[in-house]
Amino acid sequence: MQNTKILIVDDEEIMRESLAGWLSRDDHEVDTASSGEEALEKLKDRRFDILLVDIKMEGISGLEVLKQVKENDPDVAVIMITAYGSIPTAIEAIKNGAYDYLLKPFEPAELGVLIERIIEHQAQVREHLFLKQQHKDRTRFENMIGQSKPMQEVFDLIEDIAPSDATALITGETGTGKELAAKAIHTNSPWQNGPFVVVNCGAIPEHLMESELFGHQKGAFTDAKETKKGRLELAHGGTLFLDEIGEISMRMQIDLLRVLEEHLFYRVGGTQPISVDFRVIAATNKNLEQEIKTGSFREDLYYRLNVISLKMPPLRERKEDIPLLAEQFLNRFSQETNKPIDRISREALDEMMLYEWPGNVRELENAIERAVVVGKSRDVLPEYLPIFRSEYIVTPHSKSIQEVEKNHIAQILTDNHWNISKTSKILGIDRSTLYSKIKRYEISK
């Protein structure tokens, strides 16, 4: 876990050393400066979370330090230290952006309470900023469900992985619940009180990826009308989930590897290094070892990510979980739509158990949602399911999974008049993945 970085700025040596001693005992990372000039020089090369600044100093005053700090980094919390006669000046400092002030002399406990309040506030701000930037929560599961042996093995491995800080790589086909597994690791880890920040590497255009990850300074490019924090900075103190990691470009792989090794980066257009501390979980539906052989993925980045590996089983290998999952989805969607649908008919369940589910759990979820929306009875009937076509039912001696998937995608595209957005939603995949499959299977109108 990260230590809070604190800079003490005071021209009295005794005060500096006393404050540093108090704060170091609480495991904070403490540095000192004997003047405003020295403080501003240190801030050019390093970022601090909290500054303790004496108001009255020779040369650059505490108020001037506050002004310059807030101009360069508004998120730094500044505590002003003042004597009794300077209270009006301290109040002026708060109006100019100081978090609070301490009146000399003060007790270590008073300072400790204030520091803890700031740390909690900064964590809440990071979480709020991430939630604000996130358009929607793509995970629609309340929790992970499974009684099959493959899923019990996944649960056991998550319990082993979660308490550590080790980087994890989750593999598996599209729709198997890789993000859900990542969230389960996060919520059972030492990072659980920090943010869970998702970066969908396959959904962000390459020309926007750098700004999304690293953020940018105001004026860094034409549309940069204000400073923006990137996903790396927002993940500080929590978990960074790199979904579809196999989709990022070679250039971004190099930049990302550097961040994972050094825990430092620069915003686009920025000159100040930003230190971050978070846990990394990556996921992919690609065979990264094969991508390495073809030169599409860096071997050093792969080994940096693949410290611990977790493979999510496809739904066709855990079919005993289908009734449990289908019932969960039915209960949720019937409540959301306020439709009194009580159960899944035996015939519909039989069809679901025969189907191979190339889109896995996500496709099952979308199938139940469709059945609830179009259903006219209190039971889910086979004809309400988008899978109810004989050509999609796979027996041991029939078509390959690839043929089934191709036929299924082609039929859904046709049913929706080649509306890519609707088709991708029904299939439970994103638009870029759907385009890739259309190209791979050479599907045409």
C-alpha positions in Angstrom: 0.0 0.0 0.0 1.1 3.6 -0.7 2.6 5.9 2.0 1.3 9.5 2.1 4.0 11.9 0.9 4.3 15.0 3.1 6.5 18.0 2.7 7.2 20.2 5.8 8.1 23.8 4.9 9.4 25.9 7.9 12.4 28.1 8.5 12.7 26.9 12.1 14.8 23.8 12.4 13.3 22.7 15.7 9.8 22.9 14.2 10.8 21.0 11.0 12.5 18.2 12.9 9.7 17.8 15.5 7.0 17.6 12.8 9.1 15.2 10.7 9.6 13.0 13.7 5.9 12.9 14.6 4.7 12.1 11.1 7.4 9.5 10.4 6.2 7.5 13.4 2.9 7.2 11.6 4.6 5.6 8.5 4.2 8.7 6.3 6.9 9.5 3.8 8.3 12.8 5.0 10.6 15.4 3.5 11.5 18.9 4.7 12.4 22.3 3.3 13.9 25.3 5.2 12.4 28.0 2.9 9.8 28.7 0.4 12.4 28.7 -2.3 13.7 25.2 -1.4 10.1 23.9 -1.2 9.3 25.1 -4.7 12.5 23.6 -6.1 11.6 20.2 -4.6 8.1 20.4 -6.0 9.5 20.7 -9.5 10.9 17.2 -9.3 8.5 15.4 -7.0 4.8 15.4 -6.1 3.5 15.4 -2.5 0.1 14.6 -1.2 0.2 17.1 1.7 2.2 20.2 2.5 2.6 21.8 6.0 3.7 25.4 5.4 4.6 28.1 7.9 3.0 31.3 6.9 5.8 33.7 8.0 9.2 32.9 6.5 12.0 34.9 5.2 12.0 35.3 1.4 9.1 33.5 -0.3 6.2 33.5 2.2 3.9 30.7 3.0 1.1 32.4 1.2 3.2 32.6 -2.0 4.1 29.0 -1.7 0.4 28.1 -1.4 -0.4 30.2 -4.5 2.2 28.6 -6.7 1.4 25.1 -5.4 -2.3 25.5 -6.1 -1.6 26.8 -9.6 0.5 23.8 -10.5 -1.4 21.1 -8.7 -4.8 22.0 -7.2 -5.2 18.5 -5.6 -2.3 19.0 -3.1 -3.7 19.6 0.4 -1.9 22.5 2.1 -2.0 23.0 5.9 -0.9 26.5 7.0 1.0 26.8 10.3 0.6 30.1 12.1 1.0 31.9 15.4 -1.9 33.4 17.2 -1.4 36.9 15.8 -1.6 35.7 12.2 -5.1 34.1 12.3 -6.5 36.6 9.8 -3.7 35.7 7.4 -4.5 32.0 7.9 -8.1 32.6 7.1 -7.1 34.4 4.0 -5.0 31.3 3.1 -8.0 29.1 3.4 -9.9 31.4 1.0 -7.0 30.9 -1.4 -7.2 27.1 -1.3 -5.5 25.9 1.9 -7.2 22.9 3.5 -6.9 24.1 7.1 -4.5 25.8 9.5 -2.9 24.9 12.8 -2.2 27.4 15.5 1.1 27.2 17.3 1.7 25.4 19.7 -0.3 22.3 18.7 -0.2 18.7 19.9 0.8 15.7 17.7 -2.6 14.2 18.1 -4.2 17.3 16.7 -2.0 17.1 13.6 -2.5 13.4 13.3 -6.3 13.7 13.2 -6.1 16.4 10.5 -3.7 14.3 8.4 -6.0 11.3 8.6 -9.0 13.5 7.6 -7.1 14.7 4.5 -6.0 11.2 3.5 -9.6 10.0 3.7 -10.8 13.0 1.8 -8.3 12.5 -1.0 -9.3 8.9 -1.4 -12.9 9.9 -1.7 -12.1 12.5 -4.3 -10.1 9.9 -6.4 -13.1 7.5 -6.3 -15.6 10.3 -7.1 -13.5 11.4 -10.1 -13.3 7.9 -11.5 -17.0 7.3 -11.1 -17.8 10.6 -12.8 -15.6 9.8 -15.8 -16.9 6.2 -16.1 -19.9 6.2 -18.5 -21.4 3.1 -17.0 -20.6 0.0 -15.1 -20.2 -2.7 -17.6 -20.4 -5.5 -15.1 -24.0 -6.5 -14.7 -23.5 -9.4 -12.2 -24.3 -8.9 -8.5 -21.8 -11.7 -7.6 -20.1 -14.7 -9.0 -22.2 -17.8 -9.1 -21.1 -21.4 -9.8 -21.3 -24.8 -8.3 -19.3 -26.6 -11.1 -15.8 -27.9 -10.4 -14.1 -25.4 -12.8 -15.8 -22.5 -11.0 -14.9 -23.8 -7.5 -11.3 -24.0 -8.7 -11.6 -20.3 -9.8 -13.0 -19.3 -6.4 -10.2 -21.1 -4.6 -7.6 -19.3 -6.7 -9.2 -15.9 -6.2 -9.0 -16.5 -2.4 -5.3 -17.3 -2.8 -4.6 -14.3 -5.1 -6.6 -11.6 -3.4 -4.5 -11.0 -0.2 -1.2 -10.5 -2.1 -0.1 -7.4 -4.1 1.1 -9.6 -7.1 0.0 -8.6 -10.6 -2.5 -11.1 -12.0 -3.4 -12.0 -15.6 -6.9 -13.3 -16.2 -7.5 -15.2 -19.5 -10.6 -16.6 -21.1 -13.0 -16.2 -23.9 -15.2 -13.1 -24.3 -18.1 -13.1 -21.9 -16.6 -15.5 -19.3 -16.6 -13.0 -16.5 -13.0 -11.8 -16.5 -13.9 -8.3 -15.1 -16.1 -9.9 -12.5 -13.2 -12.0 -11.3 -10.9 -8.9 -11.2 -13.5 -7.1 -9.1 -13.7 -10.1 -6.7 -9.9 -10.0 -6.3 -10.0 -6.3 -5.7 -12.8 -6.4 -3.1 -11.0 -9.1 -1.1 -7.6 -7.4 -1.2 -5.7 -4.8 0.9 -6.6 -2.3 -1.9 -10.4 -2.8 -1.4 -10.9 0.7 0.0 -9.3 2.3 -3.1 -10.9 2.7 -6.5 -11.3 -0.1 -9.1 -10.4 1.6 -12.3 -11.2 -0.1 -15.6 -9.3 0.5 -18.8 -10.9 -1.2 -21.8 -7.8 -1.3 -24.1 -9.9 -2.6 -27.0 -12.5 0.1 -26.9 -10.3 3.2 -26.6 -8.9 4.4 -30.0 -5.1 4.4 -30.2 -4.8 8.1 -30.7 -6.7 8.7 -27.4 -5.1 5.9 -25.3 -2.1 8.0 -24.1 -4.4 10.8 -22.8 -6.8 8.3 -21.2 -4.0 6.5 -19.4 -1.7 9.3 -18.5 -4.0 12.3 -18.5 -2.9 15.7 -19.9 -2.1 19.2 -18.9 -4.1 22.2 -19.9 -3.0 23.3 -23.3 -1.1 20.1 -24.1 -3.0 19.9 -27.4 -5.8 21.7 -29.2 -8.7 20.3 -27.3 -7.0 20.2 -23.9 -9.0 23.1 -22.4 -8.3 21.9 -18.8 -6.0 19.6 -16.9 -7.3 16.0 -16.8 -6.2 13.1 -14.7 -5.6 9.8 -16.5 -6.7 6.4 -15.4 -3.3 5.6 -13.9 -3.6 8.6 -11.5 -7.2 7.8 -10.7 -6.2 4.2 -9.7 -3.7 5.4 -7.1 -4.3 3.5 -3.9 -6.6 1.0 -5.6 -6.6 -1.5 -8.5 -6.0 -0.8 -12.2 -7.8 -3.3 -14.4 -6.4 -3.5 -17.9 -9.1 -5.3 -19.9 -8.3 -6.6 -23.4 -4.6 -5.9 -22.8 -3.7 -7.8 -26.0 -5.2 -4.9 -28.0 -2.8 -2.1 -27.1 -0.2 -0.9 -29.6 3.5 -1.7 -29.3 4.2 1.9 -28.5 1.8 1.9 -25.6 3.1 -1.4 -24.4 6.5 0.2 -23.9 5.0 3.2 -22.0 2.9 0.9 -19.8 5.9 -1.4 -19.1 7.9 1.6 -17.9 5.0 2.7 -15.5 4.7 -0.9 -14.1 8.5 -1.0 -13.4 9.0 2.6 -12.1 5.5 3.6 -10.8 6.2 7.0 -12.3 4.7 8.7 -15.3 4.2 12.2 -16.9 0.9 13.6 -18.0 0.8 14.5 -21.7 2.4 17.9 -21.9 3.5 17.7 -18.3 7.0 18.1 -16.9 6.4 16.9 -13.3 6.7 13.2 -12.6 3.7 11.7 -10.9 4.2 8.8 -8.5 1.5 6.1 -8.4 0.9 3.0 -6.4 -1.8 0.5 -7.3 -2.3 -3.2 -8.0 -2.5 -4.3 -11.6 -4.8 -6.9 -12.9 -4.9 -7.5 -16.7 -7.2 -9.6 -18.8 -7.3 -10.9 -22.4 -9.2 -13.3 -24.6 -6.1 -13.7 -26.8 -3.2 -16.2 -26.6 -0.5 -13.8 -25.6 2.2 -16.4 -26.0 1.2 -16.7 -29.6 1.1 -12.9 -29.9 4.7 -12.8 -28.7 5.7 -15.3 -31.4 4.1 -13.1 -34.1 5.7 -10.0 -32.7 2.4 -8.4 -31.7 3.0 -8.4 -27.9 6.2 -7.7 -25.9 7.6 -10.7 -24.0 8.9 -8.5 -21.1 5.5 -6.9 -20.6 3.8 -10.4 -20.7 6.1 -11.7 -17.9 5.5 -8.5 -15.9 1.7 -9.0 -16.1 1.6 -12.8 -15.8 3.0 -13.1 -12.2 -0.2 -15.0 -11.3 -2.5 -16.4 -13.9 -6.2 -17.2 -13.7 -8.2 -18.8 -16.5 -11.9 -18.3 -16.6 -13.7 -21.4 -18.0 -16.1 -21.0 -20.9 -19.8 -21.7 -20.2 -19.8 -24.9 -22.3 -17.4 -26.4 -19.8 -19.5 -25.5 -16.8 -23.0 -26.3 -18.0 -24.3 -27.3 -14.6 -24.1 -23.6 -13.7 -26.5 -22.6 -16.5 -29.7 -23.1 -14.4 -28.3 -21.1 -11.5 -27.1 -18.2 -13.7 -30.4 -18.2 -15.7 -32.5 -18.1 -12.6 -30.4 -15.2 -11.2 -30.8 -13.2 -14.5 -34.5 -14.0 -14.7 -35.1 -12.7 -11.1 -33.2 -9.5 -11.9 -34.8 -8.7 -15.2 -38.3 -9.5 -14.1 -37.9 -7.1 -11.2 -36.4 -4.4 -13.5 -39.1 -4.7 -16.1 -41.9 -5.3 -13.5 -43.0 -8.4 -15.4 -44.4 -11.4 -13.4 -42.2 -14.1 -15.0 -41.9 -16.9 -12.5 -39.7 -19.6 -14.1 -37.9 -21.0 -17.0 -39.8 -23.8 -18.7 -38.3 -27.3 -18.9 -38.2 -27.1 -22.7 -36.4 -23.7 -22.7 -33.9 -25.0 -20.1 -33.2 -28.1 -22.3 -32.5 -25.8 -25.2 -30.1 -23.8 -23.1 -28.3 -26.8 -21.9 -27.8 -28.1 -25.5 -26.6 -24.8 -26.8 -22.8 -24.1 -26.8 -22.9 -20.4 -25.8 -20.0 -19.0 -27.9 -20.7 -15.6 -26.1 -20.5 -17.4 -22.7 -22.2 -16.0 -19.6 -22.7 -12.5 -21.1 -24.6 -14.1 -24.0 -26.8 -16.1 -21.6 -27.5 -12.9 -19.7 -28.6 -11.1 -22.8 -30.7 -14.1 -23.9 -32.6 -14.1 -20.6 -33.1 -10.3 -20.8 -34.5 -10.7 -24.3 -36.8 -13.5 -23.2 -38.2 -11.3 -20.4 -38.7 -8.4 -22.7 -40.5 -10.3 -25.5 -42.2 -12.9 -23.3 -46.0 -13.1 -23.2 -46.5 -15.8 -20.5 -45.4 -16.3 -16.9 -42.8 -18.9 -18.1 -39.8 -18.4 -20.3 -40.6 -20.5 -23.4 -38.0 -21.7 -26.0 -39.3 -19.4 -28.7 -38.5 -16.4 -26.5 -34.8 -17.2 -26.6 -32.6 -15.9 -29.5 -30.8 -19.3 -29.5 -34.0 -21.2 -30.5 -32.9 -22.3 -34.0 -32.0 -25.9 -34.8 -28.9 -24.9 -36.8 -27.3 -23.6 -33.5 -27.8 -26.7 -31.5 -24.5 -28.5 -31.3 -24.3 -32.3 -30.8 -21.0 -34.2 -30.3 -20.8 -35.1 -34.0 -22.1 -31.8 -35.5 -20.5 -28.5 -36.4 -17.4 -27.0 -34.8 -17.7 -24.2 -32.3 -16.3 -21.8 -34.9 -19.1 -22.8 -37.4 -21.7 -22.3 -34.7 -20.4 -18.9 -33.8 -20.2 -17.8 -37.4 -23.8 -18.9 -38.1 -25.1 -17.4 -35.0 -23.4 -14.0 -35.6 -24.6 -14.0 -39.2 -28.2 -14.7 -38.2 -28.3 -12.1 -35.5 -26.9 -9.5 -37.9 -29.6 -10.4 -40.4 -32.3 -10.3 -37.8 -31.2 -6.8 -36.9 -30.7 -5.6 -40.4 -26.9 -5.4 -39.8 -27.3 -2.9 -37.0 -23.9 -3.3 -35.3 -24.9 -1.8 -32.0 -27.9 -4.0 -31.5 -26.1 -7.1 -32.7 -23.1 -6.6 -30.3 -25.5 -6.1 -27.4 -27.4 -9.3 -28.1 -24.2 -11.2 -28.5 -22.7 -9.7 -25.4 -19.5 -8.4 -27.1 -18.3 -4.9 -27.9 -18.4 -3.4 -31.4 -14.7 -3.8 -32.1 -14.8 -7.5 -31.3 -17.9 -7.9 -33.5 -16.1 -6.2 -36.4 -13.1 -8.5 -35.9 -15.3 -11.6 -36.0 -17.1 -10.4 -39.1 -13.8 -10.0 -40.8 -12.3 -13.3 -39.5 -15.4 -15.3 -40.6 -15.8 -13.3 -43.8 -19.4 -12.7 -43.1 -21.2 -10.4 -45.6 -24.7 -9.1 -46.1 
